[in-house]
Amino acid sequence: MCKNDDYKKKIFPAFGMQFKDALQRQLAVQRQLHEQLEIQRNLQLRIEEKAKELKKMYDQQMKANNSRNSEITSVEVDSENTLFRSKI
């Protein structure tokens, strides 16, 4: 056996342990990233749902405002017609 073989026997087990440790850490980080992505995905869905609700509420309010504005306009027109009627 030469010195090179002794060197390999000492170095490779240490390298193997470091490699294994690095892989385990990488897997742990990947798990955490996956969990964060799931949380972000769920938040994004909730935000989109709330945006739909807000849009619906806004549209309903605009419709109600337009309805009131047209009622007010028709009342104003009727008032003007009443004021300027001739009494002949």
C-alpha positions in Angstrom: 0.0 0.0 0.0 1.3 3.4 -0.9 0.9 6.7 0.9 -1.6 7.8 -1.6 -4.0 5.1 -0.6 -3.7 6.0 3.1 -4.4 9.6 2.2 -7.6 8.6 0.3 -8.9 6.5 3.2 -8.5 9.4 5.6 -9.8 12.2 3.3 -12.8 10.6 1.5 -14.7 9.6 4.7 -14.4 13.2 6.0 -15.4 14.5 2.6 -18.3 12.0 2.5 -19.6 13.3 5.9 -19.3 16.9 4.7 -21.1 16.1 1.5 -23.9 14.3 3.4 -24.2 17.2 5.8 -24.4 19.7 2.9 -27.1 17.6 1.2 -29.1 17.5 4.4 -28.9 21.2 4.9 -29.9 21.7 1.2 -32.9 19.5 1.7 -33.9 21.4 4.8 -33.6 24.8 3.0 -35.6 23.4 0.1 -38.4 22.2 2.5 -38.5 25.7 4.0 -38.7 27.3 0.6 -41.5 25.0 -0.4 -43.4 25.9 2.7 -42.9 29.6 2.0 -44.1 29.2 -1.5 -47.2 27.4 -0.3 -47.9 30.3 2.1 -47.4 32.8 -0.6 -49.6 30.9 -3.0 -52.4 30.8 -0.3 -52.0 34.5 0.4 -52.1 35.4 -3.3 -55.4 33.4 -3.6 -56.8 35.3 -0.7 -55.7 38.6 -2.1 -57.3 37.8 -5.4 -60.6 36.8 -3.8 -60.7 40.0 -1.7 -60.0 42.0 -4.9 -63.0 40.3 -6.5 -65.2 41.2 -3.5 -64.0 44.8 -3.5 -64.6 45.1 -7.2 -68.1 43.7 -6.8 -68.8 46.2 -3.9 -67.4 49.1 -6.0 -69.5 48.2 -9.0 -72.6 47.9 -6.8 -71.9 51.3 -5.2 -71.3 52.9 -8.7 -74.6 51.4 -9.9 -76.4 52.8 -6.8 -74.8 56.2 -7.3 -75.8 56.3 -11.0 -79.3 55.3 -10.1 -79.5 58.1 -7.5 -78.0 60.6 -9.9 -80.5 59.8 -12.6 -83.3 60.1 -10.0 -82.0 63.5 -8.9 -81.7 64.6 -12.5 -85.3 63.6 -13.3 -86.5 65.5 -10.2 -84.6 68.6 -11.3 -86.0 68.4 -14.8 -89.6 68.0 -13.4 -89.0 71.0 -11.0 -87.8 73.2 -13.9 -90.8 72.2 -16.0 -93.1 73.0 -13.1 -91.6 76.4 -12.4 -91.9 77.6 -16.0 -95.4 76.4 -16.8 -97.6 79.0 -18.1 -100.9 79.5 -16.4 -102.9 80.4 -19.5 
